């Protein structure tokens, strides 16, 4: 079974951090691609090892990524 999850990737120092907000699981890498692949591996390991109860407890079924415009200065 496949599941679509969100990956938010941002630069941090010399590398990148990737976060899956639905499960609050993060990973990192030297490139965007590496951070994404490492996050994918971390998520797969989580689903392999977590109990159904833990998955249900941690999973946020609705996450929205959007932009907002704010006044500054």
MOVEN-V465354 format. One record per pair of residues at least 6 apart in sequence whose ideal C-beta (glycine too) atoms are under 6 Angstrom apart, sorted by the first residue. I is the first residue (numbers start at 1). J is the second residue. D is the distance in Angstrom with one decimal. If there is no record, write none. Layout:
# MOVEN-V465354
i={I,I}
j={J,J}
d={D,D}
This chain:
# MOVEN-V465354
i={5,5,6,6,7,7,7,7,8,9,9,9,9,10,15,15,16,16,16,17,18,18,18,18,19,20,21,22,22,22,23,25,25,25,27,27,27,28,29,29}
j={20,22,21,63,18,20,36,39,19,16,18,32,35,17,28,30,29,32,35,28,27,35,36,39,26,43,63,59,60,63,58,42,43,46,38,39,42,35,35,38}
d={5.2,5.3,5.7,5.3,5.4,6.0,5.8,5.6,4.8,5.5,4.6,5.5,5.4,5.9,5.6,5.1,5.6,5.4,3.9,5.0,5.3,4.0,5.7,3.8,4.6,5.9,4.9,6.0,5.0,5.3,5.2,5.5,6.0,5.9,3.9,4.2,4.6,5.6,3.6,5.0}
